[in-house]
Amino acid sequence: MPSHIDTALAFLEGNSSDLRDAHRAYRVLMRHSHLTDYFQGGKQVLVRELRNGPKQYPRVPYIGMTTLQEQAYCEWYCTHLYEGAGEVVELGTFLGSLTKSMVNGLRANPRSAARERKVRVYDLFWWDFIMEGCVKGTAYEGMCKEGDWFVEDYRRSIGAWIDRTDVQQADLTKFAYDQKPVEFLMVDVMKYEKLCVNVLRQFFPALLPGEGILFHQDYLHFYEAWVHVIQFLLRDYFEPVTPIDGSGAFVFRCLKEVPADLCTLRAPLKDSWSDALVEEAFAWSKGIVGEENQAVVTAAHVMMYAHLERWELAEGIYRKFGGLFPDSPAMAELRAYFEHRFHRILPDVE
Ligand SMILES: C[S@@+](CC[C@H](N)C(=O)[O-])C[C@H]1O[C@@H](n2cnc3c(N)ncnc32)[C@H](O)[C@@H]1O
């Protein structure tokens, strides 16, 4: 197995055209923060630094709900892979941990078409209790209370990056996108059905065929199970590229224009999604995510039936497969969620 540094070198020196390698070279960035500073120097400077054996300066993550790996990937993508042919769109930003990463990348991108772009950021900017937990112990603690609008606080938090952003406060359950072609779509907002339905309808058909990248931030999380069925329904239009290790994100590439008439789901989905569709979708999804992500997709499979209020099926899937993953954090989260939210104890596994 080549090391991540070898992978990054092969990519930077033009010796690898493997899409997965290109998308995985961001791991080097994650470990070596000073390489970010060398972006402006271009590829040759980066290659020289990598060949010299870079010193280890671990990156410090930006405050938010994302991991260092996701931040490194977004920066890497926006520097090296983004062409500037379409928009960079961020759906669900919180305090902008990925906005900052994407802007860093755009600033360092050698292509003038890319350097002219801004990140188009969409969020409701309504502070909820989960957010308070995320900023505990940071300089943002106590900044807002539940129910506050925080768009101005967001603007302050991305102060040094704001010139490269176009921030719009929007309720994405209703928002109508202007349909400008999108080259990078970061989705961290498909948290309930109405959001899934409208984000799918408004943004997926705008993805550029061939170049459009869909960064599904919650694909590998037990809760946002809808996204597996949606990606299955659109499987002819997307190529699975890579999971982002150390996070819940998964990257897809848009192969051909997503027809608008395939993006017309309606909530509640329990009225239209059959058990057979769910089964096929999760079998497909387990086939694309890799061995290391089987547990979390199985947990999402159980959760899908909970979202659809098909409790027997949810419990049956858990009983059948739960025992395969005794140490899985996703399974533990699923069990805790069932108990806390539904007052249900998942059954003993087979
Ligand atoms: C998981 S957080 C995003 C985390 C972010 N990507 C980061 O870098 O930390 C989900 C975001 O969705 C936003 N959101 C929730 N409901 C929304 C809605 N109806 N319309 C737009 N944004 C919404 C929240 O305000 C929150 O910022």
The ligand as an SDF file (V2000), in Angstrom:
LIG
                    3D

 27 29  0  0  0  0  0  0  0  0999 V2000
  -24.7670   20.0290   11.3900 C   0  0  0  0  0  0  0  0  0  0  0  0
  -24.9860   21.7270   11.2540 S   0  0  0  0  0  0  0  0  0  0  0  0
  -23.8010   22.2070   10.0600 C   0  0  0  0  0  0  0  0  0  0  0  0
  -22.3860   22.1030   10.5760 C   0  0  0  0  0  0  0  0  0  0  0  0
  -21.3930   22.8040    9.6830 C   0  0  0  0  0  0  0  0  0  0  0  0
  -21.2700   22.1670    8.3940 N   0  0  0  0  0  0  0  0  0  0  0  0
  -20.0500   22.9750   10.3190 C   0  0  0  0  0  0  0  0  0  0  0  0
  -19.1020   23.2170    9.5420 O   0  0  0  0  0  0  0  0  0  0  0  0
  -19.9070   22.9370   11.5470 O   0  0  0  0  0  0  0  0  0  0  0  0
  -26.4870   21.8600   10.3980 C   0  0  0  0  0  0  0  0  0  0  0  0
  -26.8340   23.2490    9.9520 C   0  0  0  0  0  0  0  0  0  0  0  0
  -28.1190   23.1920    9.3170 O   0  0  0  0  0  0  0  0  0  0  0  0
  -28.7650   24.4030    9.5550 C   0  0  0  0  0  0  0  0  0  0  0  0
  -30.2130   24.2290    9.3410 N   0  0  0  0  0  0  0  0  0  0  0  0
  -31.0860   23.5050   10.0870 C   0  0  0  0  0  0  0  0  0  0  0  0
  -32.3260   23.6100    9.5820 N   0  0  0  0  0  0  0  0  0  0  0  0
  -32.2380   24.3930    8.4830 C   0  0  0  0  0  0  0  0  0  0  0  0
  -33.1650   24.8970    7.5280 C   0  0  0  0  0  0  0  0  0  0  0  0
  -34.4650   24.5890    7.6070 N   0  0  0  0  0  0  0  0  0  0  0  0
  -32.7270   25.6790    6.5280 N   0  0  0  0  0  0  0  0  0  0  0  0
  -31.4130   26.0150    6.4470 C   0  0  0  0  0  0  0  0  0  0  0  0
  -30.4770   25.5800    7.3210 N   0  0  0  0  0  0  0  0  0  0  0  0
  -30.8850   24.7890    8.3220 C   0  0  0  0  0  0  0  0  0  0  0  0
  -28.4050   24.7280   11.0020 C   0  0  0  0  0  0  0  0  0  0  0  0
  -28.5560   26.1100   11.2720 O   0  0  0  0  0  0  0  0  0  0  0  0
  -26.9480   24.2630   11.0670 C   0  0  0  0  0  0  0  0  0  0  0  0
  -26.0520   25.3100   10.8380 O   0  0  0  0  0  0  0  0  0  0  0  0
  1  2  1  0
  2  3  1  0
  2 10  1  0
  3  4  1  0
  4  5  1  0
  5  6  1  0
  5  7  1  0
  7  8  2  0
  7  9  1  0
 10 11  1  0
 11 12  1  0
 11 26  1  0
 12 13  1  0
 13 14  1  0
 13 24  1  0
 14 15  1  0
 14 23  1  0
 15 16  2  0
 16 17  1  0
 17 18  1  0
 17 23  2  0
 18 19  1  0
 18 20  2  0
 20 21  1  0
 21 22  2  0
 22 23  1  0
 24 25  1  0
 24 26  1  0
 26 27  1  0
M  CHG  2   2   1   9  -1
M  END
$$$$
